[in-house]
Every structure is written in structure tokens, then in C-alpha cells.
Amino acid sequence: MGKLKSYIPIVISILLSVVIVIIIGSFNDTNSNKNPKEIYKVYIDGELIGAINSKKALEDYINKEQIHLKEEYDVDNVYIPNGIDIQKDITYDGDILSEREIYKLIKSKKSFTIKGYVATISKEGEKDINIYVLDKEVFDKSVQNVLNAFVSEEEVSNYKNDTQPEIKTTGSTIENIYLKQDVTIKQSYISTDELIFTNETDLTKYLLFGTLDSGEEYTVKLGDTIETVAFNNKLSTKEFLIVNPEFTSANNILSVGQKVSIALIKPQLEVVVEKNVVEDLDKPFETIEKDDDTLDKGTEEVEVEGVNGLQRVSEKIQYVNGQPQNAYVTNAVTLKEPVNKVVKKGTKETYYGGGGFTPGSGVPSITSGNWGWTTISPYVITSYFEWRWGRLHEGIDISGCGFGSPIFAANDGVVLSTVSYCANYGSYNDSCGDYFGNHIWIQHPDNVYAVYAHLVNAVLVSPGQTVTKGQVIGYMGDSGSSTGTHLHFGTFYGGTKYGNPSGGTPFNPFSLY
């Protein structure tokens, strides 16, 4: 018993040592959990979804899992989606998710990205168009294909290499080629839920049509021509040739049963070509009227028949996607003088009026026949009565005569309505907000109603007034929705486009001549 008592202090000492060791060990374990560690917090559109140990490990996991995207786009790497933000953080505790868990959360909310290029097409006042493409060269070639749809490769090559043939008599040369919009292209990570172009065939189609849909086809019937098929399906002949490149001219023959495309083009780019054009045009004869007391009032007799002369006209013409927009006559040289027509009849007064500016002068280009021409000569037709980009252009646009040149009544008639308070320069958002700008509606013989549009704000007639063929009724301008100085001359059977009476049927003004 005495010996046992002698061991008690030793046992107590050992137990105390064990307790101390346990306490110290426990203390050390607690401190080890409080050591700071590096983690990566993952956010989707600003919302925290979890934390991971390694950003690179997540990127590698995504790239390994997205095999189908790599095969679909033929790329080596797939990347984290746009809208994912991964931020490094230092923490003492916190739950850590595996790369697989975070991957599943991201996949359920976002589309992954691949590296490519974003081409942005910008035009003032319009929404930007973004084109996504894997290879910059694909975009460049597609833009060139669009250019070649409106200008031949030979013309473009001669322009670039400064090898255009010199104009010795008549012909044309290109002075400038450019895109009307601003186009920028930069490398970016593109979300795979975007339309991403991988080849120039698809991208060229999209840039021309605004879609990848095949579009409608038409089966040629007996008697069809390119011109009739185009017009009946809301295409111009130029547009028909663009969507059917196997045809080289509107005069090509169609075969019964042949299938042709009647897809409507909707170009995403505006290709501008500025040309210097020299052509030989008729120089119209004038009609000279003489009083003759031996004739009954209201009758007339031709003393000398008129014969047109010939003039060589130089013009500056701007084409947008193959359609002439603005035209300016820079020079006209007479090659053969016309023989004026002499008519015995009562004197006919021509009214030139004022308008707050110095008006132009001249005589109508055509005065013989029932219908007279509406402008002086020389002139350029910049738009015909035809379909353009799915919309019928209900008239003809006559340009080249110059701002302020006189506009003539095409025939006798009664003025139905006028607008004369629009700004002189063209904009759909101008002070009148009218597509036609300053314009005149006249009821002519044979149930023909005509509109004379885009005039300057110096209209010389008023509603209810009677006008005569060849009378000056206004001056050429570019008010309203206008692409430049010109006259829009539209004709309708049975009524006006709107107003009173409305419901008229548009027809080609050239049929009057």
C-alpha cells in the first residue's frame, strides 16, 4: 500500500501531461482550420453561384466536356460563356464546389463561347447589325461577293488597277466605290447561341437576302419573260438577275417548266458606286405656236413637223446596290440641232410664277402627242415603275435637270390638292412628315390622276385651279423622303393614291408616251 501511494504523484503527473498534449493538439487543429486559402468565386450576371479551387481547372473541364461544339464548328477550344465572372478571393472557410458541379450550373443558364470575329455594320439613325464569323477572311470574301453582285468583277478590277478604258465618245467609268455604312470587325468570344457563319456561301446569302431561307421558286410558263416573271413576283429585273446568276441579261430566254428563284433581296450592306457616264440622247424639238385667224378657235394645224436632234450628255450618277439614286448632268454638247415643230393655233400662255428663289427655265422635253413631258432636257431616269426590294415604286424618278428647274403639267387638268410647306431638302422627318414632300395632285383627261412629288416649297398652283399642258406648276427639289434632287412622277387610273378620290390603280407613266 505504501508503494502504491508513492506512485500516485507520478500517475497524476503523466495524466496531466496527456491532458496538456490533448489540449495543445486540439488548439493546433483549430488554428490549422483558420489558415487563409485562395479560392475562385463564380458569378453569373452578377449573381454568386459558388466557389472553386482553380479557374484553369474549370476552363479545362468545359473544354473537355464540349466535344460536340468543337466538332460542330471545327474548333480546338470552347470557352466560358459571356456573362460569367470568376473572381479570386482569400478566405478562411467556405464551401468549395467541384468543377463538375459548377459546370452543370453554368450549362443550365448560359451558352458556351468560341473564339471568332464580330463585324458591326453601323449607319446613323439605324440599329447596328452584328455579323458573327469564325474567320475574318470569310467575311472579307463575302463582302467582295456582295460587291460583285452589283458591279462586275472586270469593272472592279479595272477600277482598282487604274486600267479603265478611256471614254472617247460614249461609255462610263467608275470614280469611286465604297460602303455607305461603317463596318468594323474585331476578335471576340462569341456565344454559340448566335448565328455564327463558317463559310462564305452562307454569309454571302445572308448579306444579300437578310436570311438563310431558300426563298420561293417559280416554274416558268408559256409566254413568260424575265421582265414579266420579275414584275409579277415583286422583283426588278436587276434583282432577278442577282438571285438567278445563271442569267446574264434580261433578254435571256426562259424555258417552259424551268424553275427560277423569286427570293426577295434585302441587302445588309449598301454598296455605293459613283460613275461618270457619257451617252448620246435625243435633243427634243420645241413646239412653236402661231396665231392663225383662218382657223376656228380650238383647232390647230401642223405647219412643220418636229424632228429631234442629238446631244452628247455627261452625267455623274450614284448607284446604291445597283440602283441609280442621284444623277447630275455636268455637260451637254449638241451633235445635231433639232427641227422645231410649228403649229398654227391660238396663243397659249405659259406661267412661270415666283417661289422665293431664282427658278430655272426651259421648255418641256416632249410636247408632241397627247401627253407632254414633265421636265426640261437633258434628264436621267434614276428609278422606273418597278419592284424594288419587295416594294412597288409607283412611278418614275426623273433627275439630272437641277434643283429649281421647272416642272410642267403633263396634260390639261384640274388641281386636286397641293402641299407646299415642306423643307426643301429631303428627309422623311422634315417639317411636313410626308413621303412625297411638296407635291401636286392633278386630275388629267382619260381618268388619269398624276402626282408631281419632291418639289421645292414654291408650288405655283392651288386646288381647284385649271392647268394646261406644258404649264409650269412648280420646281424640282428633294423634299419629303427623297434620295436627292428629282421629280417623282406617278400616274393612277380612277383616283389618287389617297385623298379624294382615293383607291386609284398605279400604272407605268411611260405608257402615256
LINLINHU-V74573 format. One record per pair of residues at least 24 apart in sequence whose ideal C-beta (glycine too) atoms are under 6 Angstrom apart, sorted by sequence separation. I is the first residue (numbers start at 1). J is the second residue. D is the distance in Angstrom with one decimal. If there is no record, write none. Layout:
I;J;D, I;J;D
//
This chain:
226;250;4.9, 284;308;5.7, 417;441;4.8, 454;478;5.6, 310;335;4.4, 376;401;5.3, 416;441;4.3, 454;479;5.5, 239;265;5.3, 282;308;4.2, 283;309;3.8, 310;336;4.2, 375;401;4.9, 454;480;5.4, 83;110;6.0, 283;310;6.0, 309;336;4.5, 415;442;5.6, 416;443;5.6, 283;311;4.1, 309;337;4.9, 454;482;4.6, 81;110;3.6, 233;262;4.1, 309;338;3.5, 376;405;5.5, 413;442;4.3, 414;443;5.0, 81;111;5.8, 224;254;5.3, 280;310;5.9, 281;311;5.8, 308;338;5.3, 413;443;5.4, 55;86;5.1, 81;112;5.4, 82;113;5.9, 413;444;4.1, 81;113;5.8, 280;312;5.4, 281;313;5.2, 307;339;4.0, 424;456;5.1, 374;407;5.8, 411;444;4.5, 424;457;6.0, 440;473;5.7, 78;112;5.1, 79;113;4.6, 220;254;4.5, 222;256;5.4, 279;313;6.0, 374;408;5.4, 454;488;5.5, 306;341;3.0, 453;488;4.0, 78;114;6.0, 220;256;5.8, 278;314;5.1, 374;410;5.3, 420;457;5.3, 45;83;5.0, 61;99;4.1, 220;258;4.4, 277;315;4.7, 304;342;4.0, 372;410;5.5, 75;114;5.1, 303;342;4.2, 371;410;5.2, 420;459;3.9, 451;490;4.6, 219;259;5.6, 277;317;5.4, 371;411;5.4, 58;99;4.8, 73;114;5.6, 302;343;5.6, 303;344;5.7, 418;459;5.0, 438;479;4.7, 450;491;5.1, 43;85;4.3, 57;99;5.2, 61;103;5.6, 217;259;4.9, 218;260;5.4, 275;317;5.2, 437;479;2.9, 51;94;6.0, 53;96;5.9, 300;343;5.4, 301;344;4.5, 437;480;2.4, 448;491;5.8, 449;492;4.6, 42;86;5.4, 58;102;5.9, 217;261;6.0, 218;262;4.7, 274;318;5.2, 360;404;4.7, 364;408;4.6, 436;480;5.1, 51;96;5.7, 52;97;6.0, 300;345;3.7, 359;404;5.6, 360;405;3.9, 407;452;5.7, 435;480;5.6, 40;86;5.3, 41;87;5.0, 66;112;5.6, 215;261;5.9, 216;262;5.1, 273;319;4.6, 332;378;5.3, 360;406;5.7, 415;461;4.9, 417;463;5.5, 434;480;5.5, 435;481;4.7, 447;493;5.9, 449;495;6.0, 50;97;4.3, 447;494;5.7, 449;496;5.0, 40;88;5.7, 41;89;5.2, 215;263;2.7, 272;320;5.6, 415;463;5.5, 329;378;5.3, 39;89;5.5, 52;102;5.5, 270;320;5.5, 271;321;5.6, 415;465;4.7, 38;90;6.0, 39;91;5.8, 50;102;5.6, 288;340;5.3, 292;344;3.9, 414;466;5.7, 426;478;3.9, 285;338;3.8, 327;380;3.9, 424;477;5.4, 425;478;5.8, 428;481;4.3, 36;90;5.1, 209;263;6.0, 267;321;5.1, 285;339;5.9, 286;340;4.8, 287;341;4.6, 288;342;5.0, 289;343;5.3, 290;344;5.2, 413;467;5.7, 283;338;5.3, 285;340;5.1, 327;382;5.3, 424;479;5.9, 441;496;5.3, 449;504;5.3, 36;92;5.7, 49;105;5.1, 209;265;5.7, 210;266;3.8, 285;341;5.6, 287;343;5.9, 289;345;5.5, 291;347;5.8, 412;468;5.3, 426;482;3.2, 208;265;5.5, 209;266;5.8, 412;469;5.4, 422;479;4.1, 34;92;5.4, 123;181;4.4, 132;190;5.0, 142;200;4.7, 210;268;5.9, 324;382;4.1, 409;467;4.5, 411;469;4.9, 122;181;5.9, 141;200;4.5, 145;204;4.2, 208;267;5.9, 289;348;5.7, 42;102;5.6, 121;181;5.0, 122;182;4.5, 409;469;6.0, 142;203;4.0, 146;207;5.0, 207;268;4.9, 121;183;5.5, 132;194;4.8, 138;200;5.1, 142;204;4.6, 207;269;5.8, 408;470;5.3, 409;471;4.9, 120;184;5.1, 132;196;4.6, 133;197;4.6, 134;198;5.3, 409;473;5.3, 44;109;5.6, 142;207;5.8, 313;378;4.5, 315;380;5.8, 119;185;4.3, 406;472;4.6, 407;473;5.8, 407;474;4.7, 117;185;5.4, 407;476;5.9, 117;187;5.6, 118;188;4.7, 329;400;4.4, 404;475;4.9, 405;476;4.7, 327;399;4.1, 327;400;4.5, 115;189;6.0, 116;190;4.6, 401;476;5.7, 113;189;4.1, 114;190;6.0, 113;190;5.8, 286;363;5.3, 113;191;5.4, 111;191;4.9, 112;192;5.8, 287;367;4.3, 407;487;5.8, 111;192;4.9, 284;365;4.7, 111;193;4.1, 284;366;5.8, 403;485;4.7, 417;499;5.8, 238;322;5.2, 399;486;3.9, 397;486;4.8, 398;487;4.7, 179;269;5.8, 180;270;3.7, 397;488;5.5, 180;272;5.2, 149;242;5.1, 284;377;5.2, 395;488;5.3, 396;489;5.5, 178;272;5.4, 395;489;5.4, 395;490;3.0, 177;273;5.4, 394;490;5.1, 281;378;5.6, 372;469;5.0, 176;274;4.3, 372;470;5.2, 175;274;4.8, 174;275;5.6, 175;276;5.6, 356;458;5.6, 172;275;5.0, 173;276;5.1, 355;458;2.2, 172;277;4.4, 364;470;5.4, 353;460;3.8, 170;278;5.0, 82;191;5.4, 170;279;5.2, 79;189;5.5, 170;280;5.8, 167;278;5.2, 375;487;5.9, 394;506;4.0, 396;509;5.3, 374;489;5.3, 359;475;5.3, 351;471;5.6, 352;472;5.1, 150;271;5.1, 351;472;5.9, 151;273;5.6, 69;192;5.9, 146;269;5.6, 385;508;4.0, 147;271;5.5, 264;390;4.5, 129;268;5.8, 371;512;4.3, 371;513;6.0, 236;386;4.6, 236;387;5.5, 235;387;5.3, 236;388;5.7, 234;387;4.4, 234;390;5.5, 325;483;4.5, 326;484;3.6, 150;321;5.5, 150;322;4.1
//
